Amino acid sequence: MSTMNISLPDILKSFVDEQVATRHYGTSSEYIRELIRKDRDLQQLRKSLLEGAGSPQSGVADDDYFDSLRTHARRHAQK
């Protein structure tokens, strides 16, 4: 694992310290890692949504379609 040092103004450091204490993170590094993971996931979601919006319509969005999406999402979430 690589090391990265980050400088924060006192007000942001206090905020991070408060999050660590109240949200049960072991360290400020754990909190920052989670924020980075969430940002990465959000960027991937945006990318996927834009790709989907730009693709041609390929069928009817009926109950069967949404059931198959839920099944696919559950399988993906288990990985």
Sequence and secondary structure as in RCSB ss.txt:
>XXXX:A:sequence
MSTMNISLPDILKSFVDEQVATRHYGTSSEYIRELIRKDRDLQQLRKSLLEGAGSPQSGVADDDYFDSLRTHARR
HAQK
>XXXX:A:secstr
         HHHHHHHHHHHHHTT SSHHHHHHHHHHHHHHHHHHHHHHHHHHHS   S   HHHHHHHHHHHHH
HHH 
